[in-house]
């Protein structure tokens, strides 16, 4: 019923927009109130940081607000220009705003704020509902992607590409809108109190190598998580062969008690669900190496310059990662007997097969991850300055 309603609304809006002329020209002097909408997780929020900075640079006197999921709100503590964000609005479609009447109430509250621009780089599942909400909020300028039959509600739009980094595409939207983009890097400002927390935590365990390990994922975890058994095997080898300290990071629901039962070692620090996002970012920043799935902490590692090993399944590293891989940025992909990557952030994720190797990523072996880790260790020893960037 919900999908039928969305389809019906889309058809109605398309009919209306036949008589609606898009307005691609944005008069800078007239822009006073801007809303940025990001209905995604940690990685999605990090990838709009450069866009928010560019929006502020173009409209330094404007009132900038962001609308995000409650679980991603904390990420903005890492935004270098957080003082330029006047308001952070919670959007909880599965809780506070669940149901059509509560959604309408939110839309009405957004309309009362009279936004001049709504920047909504939505793609993938839920795009149509997000764009309808942005349209009904009443801003004369709506900047977003076109693709899979959605995006027609935007006044400025760009085709979403499957093999171009999402962070770069977010900035391309602004360029198409006629705005200037001065800086494209994802920069983080980790509060000193969180850095001190991380130093105190890891300082209790003397060793020459610190590895932060992310074992889970939030969205479509069964397709994007390396098997727990592999993590356990890797952990034991890292402890015995490399004399490493391991900090396990992630959300409370991502920690698997099988790891705690299998690895009883003081050199393993479990912080899953026990630290804030800024504290986790500090831990990753202070780590020599990060190992994890295609999920939010991997994007933090990339943004902090921490050497990493990212494990990918049906997603595309070319699209997900913001910078090219290299000596200190390694991506490992599963070997699938199919057309993977099949999830490229376009529409709902419906894999064409139910291959268990895709779901569990067990085609990425422990030996491959271990070899990549040793490669990073060698690189770090040859160029110690990397650790001080």
C-alpha positions in Angstrom: 0.0 0.0 0.0 2.8 2.3 0.9 4.6 1.8 -2.5 1.3 2.3 -4.4 0.8 5.7 -2.6 4.3 6.7 -3.4 3.8 5.8 -7.1 0.5 7.7 -7.2 2.1 10.8 -5.6 5.0 10.7 -8.1 2.5 10.6 -11.1 0.6 13.5 -9.6 3.7 15.6 -9.1 5.0 14.8 -12.6 1.7 16.0 -14.0 1.9 19.2 -12.1 5.5 19.8 -13.1 4.6 19.7 -16.8 3.3 23.2 -16.3 6.1 24.1 -13.8 9.2 25.9 -15.2 12.4 25.0 -13.4 14.6 27.8 -12.2 18.2 26.9 -12.5 19.5 30.4 -11.9 20.2 31.2 -8.2 20.5 34.9 -7.4 23.1 34.9 -4.6 21.8 38.1 -3.0 18.3 36.7 -2.5 19.4 33.6 -0.6 18.9 33.9 3.2 17.8 30.5 4.4 19.2 27.1 3.3 18.4 23.5 4.3 20.7 20.6 3.7 19.0 17.2 3.8 21.0 14.0 4.3 19.0 10.8 5.1 21.9 8.5 5.6 24.5 7.2 8.0 28.0 8.3 9.1 29.6 7.9 5.7 26.8 9.8 4.0 27.1 12.7 6.4 30.9 12.8 6.0 30.6 13.0 2.3 28.5 16.1 2.4 31.0 18.0 4.6 32.8 19.6 1.6 29.4 20.5 0.1 28.2 22.2 3.3 31.5 24.1 3.4 31.1 25.2 -0.2 27.5 26.3 0.5 28.7 28.4 3.4 31.5 29.9 1.2 28.9 30.9 -1.4 26.4 32.2 1.1 28.3 33.3 4.2 25.4 35.4 5.5 22.7 32.7 5.0 21.1 30.7 7.8 22.2 27.1 7.1 20.2 24.2 8.7 20.7 20.4 8.2 18.1 17.7 8.5 19.5 14.2 9.3 18.7 10.9 11.0 19.1 11.1 14.8 21.9 8.5 14.8 24.0 10.6 12.4 23.5 13.9 14.3 26.6 13.3 16.4 28.8 13.2 13.3 28.5 17.0 13.0 30.7 17.4 16.1 33.5 16.5 13.7 32.6 19.2 11.1 35.3 21.9 11.0 32.8 24.6 10.3 30.1 23.5 12.7 29.6 27.1 13.9 28.3 27.9 10.5 25.4 25.4 11.0 22.7 27.3 12.8 20.3 24.3 13.4 20.3 20.5 13.2 16.9 19.0 12.7 16.1 15.4 13.6 14.3 13.3 11.0 13.2 9.9 12.3 10.9 8.2 9.7 10.8 5.0 11.8 10.1 6.8 15.1 9.1 10.4 15.7 8.0 11.0 12.1 6.6 7.5 11.3 3.2 7.8 9.6 1.8 10.2 7.1 0.3 12.7 9.6 3.6 13.0 11.5 5.4 13.4 8.2 3.0 16.1 7.2 3.6 17.9 10.5 7.3 17.9 9.8 6.8 19.2 6.3 4.6 22.0 7.6 7.2 23.0 10.1 9.8 23.1 7.3 7.5 25.3 5.2 7.2 27.8 8.0 11.0 28.3 7.9 10.7 29.5 4.3 13.9 28.0 2.9 15.3 29.6 -0.3 17.4 26.5 -1.2 17.1 22.9 -0.3 20.1 20.8 -1.1 19.2 17.2 -1.0 21.8 14.8 -2.5 19.6 11.7 -2.0 20.2 8.5 -3.9 19.2 4.9 -3.4 16.3 3.7 -1.2 14.0 6.3 0.0 15.0 9.0 -2.5 11.5 9.5 -3.9 10.0 10.1 -0.4 12.8 12.5 0.6 12.4 14.5 -2.6 8.7 14.7 -2.2 9.2 16.1 1.3 11.7 18.6 0.0 9.3 19.7 -2.7 6.5 20.2 -0.3 8.7 22.2 2.0 8.3 24.9 -0.6 11.8 26.1 -1.4 12.1 27.7 -4.9 15.5 26.1 -5.5 15.9 22.4 -4.9 19.3 20.8 -5.8 19.6 17.0 -6.1 20.3 14.0 -8.3 18.3 12.5 -11.2 18.1 8.8 -11.7 15.8 5.8 -11.6 12.8 7.9 -12.4 13.3 10.3 -9.5 14.7 13.8 -9.4 12.1 15.4 -11.5 11.0 17.4 -8.4 14.4 19.2 -8.3 14.9 22.5 -10.0 18.6 21.8 -10.4 19.6 18.2 -11.0 22.4 16.0 -12.3 22.4 12.3 -13.3 23.8 10.1 -10.6 26.8 8.0 -11.8 27.7 4.5 -10.7 31.5 4.7 -10.8 32.3 8.2 -9.7 33.0 8.9 -5.9 29.8 10.1 -4.2 31.6 12.9 -2.4 32.7 14.3 -5.8 29.2 14.0 -7.2 27.8 15.9 -4.2 30.1 18.8 -5.2 29.2 18.5 -8.9 25.6 19.2 -7.9 26.7 22.6 -6.6 28.8 23.3 -9.7 25.7 22.6 -11.9 23.8 25.0 -9.8 26.4 27.7 -10.6 28.0 27.7 -7.2 31.8 27.9 -6.6 33.6 24.9 -5.0 36.9 25.9 -3.5 37.8 22.8 -1.5 37.0 19.2 -2.2 38.7 17.3 0.7 36.7 15.8 3.5 38.3 17.4 6.6 37.5 16.5 10.3 38.0 18.5 13.4 38.2 15.9 16.3 37.7 17.7 19.6 40.8 17.6 21.9 38.8 16.0 24.7 38.0 13.1 22.5 41.7 12.8 21.4 42.7 12.8 25.1 40.1 10.1 25.8 41.5 7.9 23.0 45.1 8.4 24.1 44.2 7.4 27.7 42.3 4.3 26.4 45.0 2.9 24.2 47.9 4.1 26.3 47.3 1.3 28.8 48.4 -1.4 26.4 52.0 -1.0 25.3 52.8 -2.3 21.8 54.3 -1.2 18.6 51.3 -1.5 16.4 47.7 -0.3 16.9 44.9 -1.6 14.7 41.3 -0.5 14.9 38.9 -3.2 13.6 35.3 -2.7 12.6 33.4 -5.9 12.4 29.9 -4.9 11.5 27.7 -2.6 9.4 24.3 -1.0 9.8 22.7 -0.9 6.4 22.3 -4.3 4.7 24.8 -5.8 7.1 24.4 -9.4 5.8 25.7 -8.3 2.4 28.5 -6.0 3.7 30.0 -7.8 6.7 33.0 -10.0 6.6 32.3 -13.3 8.4 32.8 -13.3 12.2 34.8 -16.5 11.9 37.3 -14.7 9.7 37.6 -11.8 12.1 38.4 -14.2 14.9 41.0 -15.9 12.9 42.6 -12.6 11.8 42.5 -11.3 15.4 44.4 -14.3 16.7 47.1 -14.0 14.0 47.5 -10.2 14.4 48.0 -10.8 18.2 50.5 -13.7 17.8 52.5 -12.7 14.7 52.4 -8.9 14.8 52.2 -8.3 18.6 49.4 -5.8 17.8 46.9 -4.1 20.0 43.4 -4.4 18.6 40.6 -1.9 19.3 37.2 -3.2 18.2 34.9 -0.4 17.2 31.3 0.0 16.0 27.8 0.2 17.3 26.4 -1.8 20.2 24.4 -4.1 17.9 27.4 -4.8 15.7 29.5 -6.5 18.4 29.4 -10.3 18.2 29.9 -12.1 21.6 31.6 -14.9 19.8 34.7 -12.7 19.4 34.7 -12.0 23.2 34.5 -15.7 23.9 37.2 -16.7 21.3 39.7 -14.0 22.0 40.5 -13.4 25.7 43.5 -11.1 25.6 44.3 -7.9 27.4 45.6 -6.5 24.1 42.1 -6.5 22.7 40.0 -3.4 23.6 36.3 -3.7 22.9 34.7 -0.2 22.4 31.7 -1.3 20.4 28.7 0.7 21.6 30.7 2.2 24.4 32.1 5.3 22.8 30.7 8.4 21.0 31.3 9.0 17.3 34.0 11.7 18.0 35.7 9.3 20.4 35.7 6.5 17.8 37.1 9.0 15.2 39.9 9.8 17.6 40.7 6.1 18.1 40.8 5.6 14.4 43.0 8.7 13.9 45.5 7.4 16.5 45.5 3.9 15.0 48.4 2.8 12.7 45.9 0.7 10.6 42.2 0.4 10.2 40.5 -2.7 9.0 36.8 -2.8 8.3 33.8 -3.3 6.1 32.2 -0.8 3.7 30.6 1.3 6.5 30.9 4.6 8.4 34.1 3.9 10.3 35.9 3.2 7.0 35.0 6.7 5.8 36.4 8.1 9.1 39.6 6.3 8.5 39.8 7.7 5.0 39.0 11.3 6.2 41.6 11.1 9.0 44.3 9.8 6.7 44.6 6.5 8.6 46.0 3.7 6.5 43.2 1.3 5.9 42.0 -2.0 4.4 38.4 -1.8 3.3 36.5 -5.1 2.6 33.8 -4.8 -0.1 31.1 -7.0 -1.4 28.2 -5.9 -3.7 29.2 -2.2 -3.4 31.7 -0.4 -5.6 34.9 1.0 -4.0 35.1 3.4 -6.9 31.8 4.9 -5.9 32.0 4.6 -2.1 35.5 5.8 -1.5 36.3 9.4 -1.9 40.0 9.1 -2.9 42.0 6.7 -5.1 43.4 3.6 -3.4 47.2 3.3 -3.1 50.0 2.2 -0.8 48.2 3.2 2.4 44.6 2.8 1.1 43.7 -0.8 0.2 40.3 -2.1 -0.9 39.7 -5.9 -1.2 36.6 -7.1 -3.1 34.9 -10.5 -3.1 35.2 -12.7 -6.1 31.7 -13.4 -7.2 30.3 -15.4 -10.1 27.9 -12.6 -11.0 27.8 -9.0 -12.2 28.9 -7.5 -8.8 29.0 -4.7 -7.9 25.2 -4.9 -7.9 24.5 -2.3 -5.3 25.5 1.1 -6.7 23.2 3.4 -4.6 20.5 3.5 -7.3 16.9 2.7 -6.1 16.1 -0.1 -3.7 18.9 -2.7 -3.3 17.5 -6.0 -4.8 20.4 -8.4 -5.5 19.7 -10.5 -8.6 20.9 -13.6 -6.7 21.0 -15.1 -3.3 24.6 -16.3 -3.4 25.8 -16.8 0.1 29.3 -15.8 -0.9 28.0 -12.4 -1.7 26.2 -12.1 1.6 29.0 -13.2 3.7 32.0 -12.0 1.7 33.8 -15.2 2.5 35.6 -15.1 -0.8 37.9 -12.5 0.7 40.2 -14.8 2.7 41.9 -14.2 6.0 45.2 -14.6 4.2 44.4 -11.8 1.8 43.6 -9.4 4.6 46.7 -10.5 6.6 48.9 -10.0 3.5 47.4 -6.5 3.0 48.0 -5.7 6.7 51.7 -6.8 6.5 52.0 -4.7 3.3 50.8 -1.7 5.2 53.1 -2.4 8.1 56.1 -2.6 5.7 55.0 0.7 4.1 54.7 2.4 7.5 58.1 1.2 8.6 59.7 2.5 5.4 58.0 5.9 5.7 57.4 6.6 9.4 56.2 10.2 8.5 52.9 8.7 7.3 52.1 8.1 10.9 52.4 11.8 11.7 50.2 13.2 9.0 
